[in-house]
Amino acid sequence: MAETLVLASASPSRRMLMENAGLKFQAVAAQIDERAVERKIEHRALGPDELALELACSKALEVSSRFPQALVIGCDQTMSLGQQVFHKPADRAEARANLLLLRGRTHRLNSGVVLVRGGYEIWRHLSMADLSMREFSDAFLEDYVVRCGDDVMKSVGCYQLEGIGIQLFNSISGDYFTILGLPLLPLLEQLRTLGELDV
């Protein structure tokens, strides 16, 4: 068993997923500037999926520098439409514009998870989910943004599927854990492979 299992994230949903799975761990927020990491590696012209893995690795490595004996789980998610990567909207106007761009189209959530111990990456995995937004009306969009209020800016896609955000979609392909930003089943399997969980 790992001396310590550390989740390099302050995300309540990721913590909830791991707690519900019965894992014993501590959550420690990574102290990195994600946009700075993106600028540093932009010369590599990574796709949105590879970017998710690099951000997850950066988070795990930073936390591993403070907890060198721990097995650190880093995770990150990017949202993409083709090769265009989206970030959380700065305000409601940007959220509205993003939703108009996504309307009637299928975007992808790329969820990366990385394990690091002693400053060395030992495993990485990527899972993807495709979400198709319906052709909602302008009136629906205006009502949606008003009903969500500032919550519309809390996620990169301007929605929470567990709330009224589900009304934006007509189909989803991918598992729940990937959509929430932590590919839990592959992670659990790797923890068993490493002897960190009972088989």
QUIBEL-V377266 format. One line per field, one symbol per residue. ss: DSSP state (@ for helix, = for strand, . for the rest). phi: phi as a letter, one per 20 degrees, with the letter a starting at -180 (. if undefined). psi: psi as a letter, one per 30 degrees, with the letter a starting at -180 (. if undefined). Layout:
BEGIN
ss->???
phi->???
psi->???
END
This chain:
BEGIN
ss->....===....@@@@@@@@@.....==......@@@@@@@@@@@...@@@@@@@@@@@@@@@@@@@....===========..===.....@@@@@@@@@@@...============..==============....@@@@@@@@@@@@@@@@..........@@@@@=====..@@@@....@@@@@@@@@@......
phi->.fgbdceeadffffffffffeneeaddcffdcdfffffffdffelffgfffgfffffgfffffffecfeeedddbbcddccmefddcgffbffffffffffegmcddcddddccdcclncfdabbccccdcdefefffffgfffffffmfffeecfembcffcfgfffddbccqegfffenbffffffffffffnecfe
psi->kkekkkjikgkeeeeeeeeffgkklkkkkkiljeeeeeeegfffhkleeeeeeeeeeeeeeeeeffiffljkjkklklkkjbfkkllkkfleeeeeeeeeefkglklkkjjkkkkkkhgkkfklkkklkkkjklilleeeeeeeeeeebfffgflefgljffbffffflflkjlleeeefgjieeeeeeeeeefgflk.
END
